[in-house]
Amino acid sequence: MIAQTVQLAFRIAFVWAGGFLLAVAVRALLPEQLGFTIAGKQGPLFIAFNRVGFWTCMWAAATVTVLVVIRAMIEDIGTGSVTGPIR
């Protein structure tokens, strides 16, 4: 049981490390002045593509983490295997 927990922790750590590396690479490669503008009541709001890419990578890492943890919890509860045992 502890081996599966440690393995799960490493998987989550790798996902977050990959998400951070990808987010930093996106932020570094995309220029600051490229983006899109949203019209608002108090004036236009400019959102750079590099910020969108950064937060998309962070959101993906969080989503994968939640899905992996939920899958592990379902398997731990004993309702059956969702996609097979964690290896």
C-alpha positions in Angstrom: 0.0 0.0 0.0 2.8 2.5 0.9 4.6 1.6 -2.4 1.5 2.6 -4.4 1.3 5.9 -2.4 4.9 6.7 -3.1 4.5 5.8 -6.7 1.4 8.1 -6.9 3.3 10.9 -5.3 6.1 10.5 -7.8 3.7 10.5 -10.7 2.1 13.7 -9.5 5.5 15.3 -8.9 6.5 14.5 -12.5 3.2 15.9 -13.9 3.7 19.1 -12.0 7.4 19.4 -13.0 6.5 18.8 -16.6 3.7 21.4 -16.4 6.0 24.0 -14.9 8.7 23.3 -17.5 6.3 23.5 -20.3 4.7 26.7 -18.9 8.1 28.4 -18.5 9.1 27.3 -22.1 5.8 28.7 -23.5 6.3 32.0 -21.6 9.8 32.3 -22.8 9.1 31.5 -26.4 6.0 33.5 -27.1 6.5 37.3 -27.4 5.0 39.6 -24.8 3.3 41.8 -27.3 1.4 39.0 -29.1 -2.1 38.3 -27.8 -5.8 39.3 -28.0 -7.9 42.1 -26.7 -11.2 41.8 -24.9 -13.5 44.8 -24.9 -14.9 45.7 -21.4 -16.9 48.4 -19.7 -13.8 50.1 -18.3 -11.7 49.8 -21.5 -10.0 47.1 -23.5 -8.1 44.3 -21.7 -5.0 42.9 -23.5 -4.1 39.3 -22.7 -0.8 38.0 -24.0 -0.6 34.5 -25.5 2.4 33.7 -23.3 0.2 34.2 -20.2 -2.6 32.1 -21.6 -0.1 29.3 -22.4 1.4 29.5 -18.9 -2.0 29.2 -17.1 -3.2 26.5 -19.5 -0.2 24.4 -18.6 -0.8 24.9 -14.9 -4.5 24.1 -15.3 -3.6 20.9 -17.1 -1.2 19.8 -14.4 -3.9 20.4 -11.7 -6.5 18.5 -13.7 -4.2 15.5 -14.2 -3.4 15.5 -10.5 -7.1 15.6 -9.5 -7.9 12.8 -11.9 -5.0 10.6 -10.7 -6.0 11.1 -7.1 -9.7 10.4 -7.7 -8.7 7.2 -9.6 -6.5 6.1 -6.7 -9.3 6.8 -4.2 -11.8 4.8 -6.2 -9.5 1.9 -6.4 -8.6 2.2 -2.7 -12.3 2.2 -1.7 -12.7 -1.1 -3.4 -15.4 -0.4 -5.9 -13.5 -2.2 -8.5 -10.7 -1.4 -10.9 -11.4 1.6 -13.1 -8.6 1.0 -15.6 -6.6 -1.7 -13.9 -4.1 -1.5 -11.0 -1.6 1.3 -10.7 1.8 0.0 -11.8 
